[in-house]
Amino acid sequence: MMSSIGGGYPVQETNSSGSQPWTQPNREHRQSESPSITVSRPVYLLLHYLHIIKSFTSDPNTEHGWRTLEDYIMNGHPGKEDLILLVMDILFILNVFHSLNAVHGDIKKQHVVVDNDGRAKLINFEKAERVKAGDGKIQEEIQKTGELAYYILSGGESYPQSDGDGSWTNKDIILDLTEWMTHPDPTKRRSLEDVLYHPIFWTDSRKTRYLQAVGNFSEVKQHHKDAKHDLNKKSKGKSFVNWRQEVEKDFAELLKKMDDYWERNGKPYPNDPCGLLHFIRNVFQHKAEEAPSIKFTSRFPDLFETVYFFAEEKGWNFRNSLQYIFREFFDIIFKNAATTQPEVLAEH
C-alpha cells in the first residue's frame, strides 16, 4: 500500500522487518531524479503518528479547521504548557529527520500549523533534502529551530540579542533552552536529541527527583560555606526564602516529625535554601507516602529553576546522579507518544 507523508513523500509499506523508500519529489514531481531516503517500518509509523503533512492548497484555517502558528499564539490564548508541547512536537519530528541525515530545509513560523488538539504540524517540505555529514545544514536548522522555539515559548516575541558570545547574563529557562541551539559556534550547538532532554520539558515529578538528588549532595547536606552563600544569594526575593513558614501552614505535624528525626544540636532544618533541599531529600526518603502531597514545585514555583541554574554554575549537573535524571526522556515520550522504541531512530 502506498501512503504519503511530508510534502507528498511516497512511502511503501512492507512487513515489520522491512523498510520503506522515502522519496523526495522535486517541484515537477519527477521522482526518478530525486534522492531516496529509506526508513524502517517503526520510523514510518512514528512519522505517521506525528502527522507530518504536505503543503496546504488553501488556507489551513478553512481547509482543516487548523490555525497558523502565529494566529494560535496571538489569539488562541495558549497556556505555558501548551506552548511547551508545541516546541516538543517540532523538536521531536525534526530529530527524526536529523537522525536520518535529512533536513526540513525551511524551518520558520509560517511552516508550522496547530491542529484542533493543540499539536504542532510541519508543512512545506519542498526544500527537504538528504545531507552529508559535516556540511553544516543540520546545524543551521538547529539554530533556526532555536529561534523558532523562543518565538513560541515567549508568546510571540522577537528573538533577543545575546551578550555577544551566544549567552545571556540574565537567563531564564526559555533562554537556556534557546542557548542550547543557537550558540554562535555551530560545533557547540546541541543536537535536537539532546535538546529534548532539557528541563523545560520535565514533569513536576521529575523536577522533584532532581531537587531530591541535589539535596543529597554533601555540600548541601552539610551546609558548606560557599554553597550556602551562593545559593542564598540566588534565592533573594524568591518564593521559598521562608520555606518553613510556608510548609508549616499545611504540614505542621510532618515538619515537626522531620525536625525531630533530623535535629542537630537541638536545631531544626535551617530556614534557608540548603535546609529546604535537604528537607526535600529526607522527607521523600523517610516519609515517602506523605511527601508528594506537599507539591514542592507548585508551592515554590521558582525553586526548581533557581536550583537548576545554581547547579549549572557549580558544574553539578554533570554529576552521575543528575545525569541519570537528565537522560530519562525517551522512556517517557516513547511510551506516551508512539509504539516504537528509541533505538529505531536510525537509518537501517
N, C-alpha and C positions, 0 to 999 in steps of 0.2 A: 504494500500500500504506500502511495506517495503522499507525504504531508508537506506543509510549508511553514517554515519559521523564519524570523528575521525579515529582510526586505525581499521576500519571495525565495528564500533559501530552500531548495528541494532536499528532503531527507528521505532516503529509502529505508523503511523499517525492515529489519530482519529478525532472526531469532535472538534470544537473550545473550548468546555468546558471540553474536556477530557484530558488525559495525556498519555505520551509515556514511555514505559520501555526502558531505555538506558542501554544496557548490555555490559560489558567489556569482550571481549573474552580473553582467555589465549592463549599461543602460539599454543596449539593444537586445539584451537577454540572449546573447549568443553564448550559451553555457559551455559549449565545447572549447571556447577560447579562454574560459575563466579558471582560476585556481580552484582546487578542491580541498576541502578540509574533512577528514574522516573522524567521526566521533563514535564512541561506544554507545550501546543502547542505553545504559544508565544515564549518560550525559544527555542523550537525546530526550529522555524522559524529564530530566532536570530542566532543560531548555523549554520543553513543552509546558511544564508546570509553571515556569516563570512568565509564560505568555509574552515572549518576545514577539512583536507584531510588525507587520510591514507598514510602509508609509500609508497614511490616510489619503483617500482620494477626495475627501471633503473635510469640512470642519469636524474634528473629533467630538465636539460638543453636540453636534446634531447627528453624527453617524452612529455613535455608540452610547451617548449619554455620558461620556467621559469628559474630563476637563484638561485644559492645558495646565502645565505645572504652575505657571505664573498666576493663572486665574484661581487655582486651588489654594495657593499660598495667600494671595491677597484677599480673596473673597470667600474662601471655604471655611475659615475660622478653625484651621487645624491646631491641635494641641502639640505640646513638645514631643510627646511620644509618637504622634502621627508623623511629624517631620523626621524624627529619627528613623522610623520604619521606612520612609521613602528613601532615605540615604542608604540604608541597609540593602534595600531591593536593588538599587543601582550598583552598589559596590559588589553585591553578590553575583549578579549576572555578568558584569564586566570582568570579575575574577575568573569566571568560567572561560570567557573569551581569551583572556591573557594566558591562562593555563594551556590553551590550545595554540599559543603563538599567533593570536589574531587580535585585531582591534576593531572597535566600532568605527573609529575614524573621524567622528564629528560630534563629540560629546558637548552638549550645551543645553540650556533650559528649554529651548524650542523643540528639542528632540526627546522630551520626556512628557508623558501624559499620565494622568492619575485616573484609575478606574473607580467604579462605584463603591468599592470596598476600601478605598484609600491606598491602593497599592500602585507603585510606580511601574510604568511600562516604557521600554525604549522603542523608538521608532526611527525611521530614515536610516537605513543601513547601506545606502548607495556607496559610501566610501569605505565600507568594511573591507578588510584585507588580511591575508596572512602576512606575517612579518618574520624577518630573520633575527636571530639572537644578536643583540648588540647594536641594532640600527636606531634605537632611541625612541621609536614610535610608541612603545608601551609606556615609557617614562613620560613622554609628552602627554599621553592620555591620562596618566595618573595625576599629573599636575592639573589638567583641565577638570578632572573629576573632583579634585580637592577644592577648586574654586567653586564648582557647582554645589558641592556639599555645604560649603559656607553659605552660599546664597539660600539654600533650603533651610538650614538649621537656624540661620539668623532671621528668618521670616521675610526674606527678600532684599536684604541689604547688599550693597556692592562689596566686592572683595577688598579687604583693608590692606593698606600698605604696611609692610613689616618694618622691622628696625634696620633692614639692610642685609642681615645675614640669614633671612628666611624665618626668623623667630619674632616673637612679640614679648615685650617686657611685662606688660600686664595681661597675662594669658589666662583665658578661661578654658573650659573643657572643649568648647567648639573650636577655638583657635588651636588647641593642642592637636585635635584630630586633623585640622587643616594643615598644620605644620608637618605632619607625618607624610603628606602627599605633595607638598608644594615647595620643598627645600630648593634653593637656587642650584645646588649641586645635584644633578639627576641621580648620581650614584648613592645619595643619601636619602632618596625618597623610598618609602616603604612600599613593598608590593601590596596589592589590594587584599591579598590573603592575610597579610599581617595587619592591615588597617582594620579588617573585620574583627580583630581581637581587641580593638580599642575600648577602653572602659565606658565610653559614651553609649555603647550598645549593651552594657551589662544590666542584668536584672537586679532588683534590690537584694535578693538573696545572695547573689554573687558578690555584690559590693560589701555586704555584711561579712562574708567569709574573708574578704580582703582585709577589712578592719580587724577582724579577729587575728589574722596572721601578723599584721603589723603590731598588734597589741602583745604578741608573743615574743617580739624581739627584745633582747636583753637591754638595749638602750632605752626602751620604753618601760619595761617592767621595773627596771632598776633606776629609772629617772636620771639617766646620765645627764650631766650638766648641759652639754652642748645640745643634745636632742631636745631637752626640756625647754631651753632658752629659745631655740629656733622655732619649735612648734608653737610655743606661746606667742611668739612674735607674729606668726602667720595667722593666728586664731583671734586676733583682736577684733572685736565687734561682731564675731560670728555667733551663731545661734546656740552653740554648745559651751560658751565660756563659763556659764554657771550650770553645768550639766547636772550636778547633784540635785539642785533645786527642781529642775525640770523632771527628772526621773522620780523624785520623791513625791511629786504631785499624784501620780497614779500607781507607783510601785514602792511605797514606803517600806512595806514589810520585806519585800525582796531585797531592797537596798540594804536594809538592816542585817538581813541574813548574810549577804555578801560581805558587808563590813565586818561582821563578827567572825566570818570564816577567814578573812584576809588580814585583819588588823595587825599592823606593825607598830610596836611601841605604843599601843593603845590608840593609834590613829586610824581613821577610816580611809577609804580611797581618796586621794587628793582631788580637789575640785579644779583640776586643770586637764588639758587635752591628753597628756600621758596617763593620768589617772583614769580618764574615760576609756581610752583604748585598752588599758589593762583590765578595766571592769568588763568591757565587752568580751574580751577574750575569756575571762574567768566565768562570767555568767553563762556563756554558751557551753563552757567546759563542765560546769558543775550544776547548772540549773537549766539543762537543755530544754525541758518541757515548758518552762516559763519564759525563757529568754526571748523567743520570737515575738511575743506579744508586746514587747517594748517598742519594736519597729524603729530602730535607731536611725535608719536612713531617711525616714519620713519625719520623725521627731526632730532631727537635726539635719535639715536638707543640704546644708553646706559642709557637712562633716566629711563626707567621702572625698569630695573634690579637694578640700584643704589638705587632707592626709595624703591623697594621691600625689599632689604637686610637691608636698614636703618630702615624701619618699622618693620621688623622682630626682629631686635636687640632691638627696643623700646617696643616690645610687642603689637604694634598697629594692627598687622594682626589678632588679636583675637577680635578686636572691632566689634560690630554688623554690622556696615556699610560695613566693608571689608569682614566679614564672609559671608554676603549676596552675594557678588561678587564671592567669592571662591566657593560657593555651587550652582552655576548656571549650572554646566557642563552637567548633564544628560538631561536637557531641550533641549540643543543644539544637543548633539550627537544622541539622540534617534530620533529626528525629521529628522536628516540628514542621519542616518545610518540604521534605521530599522523601522518597522511598529509597534513595541511593545512599552511598557511604562516601566519606571524604576521599578515599583513595581512588575513586573513579575520576577525579578531576585531573585527568592527564590523558594525553592522546595515546590511543592504543595502536 
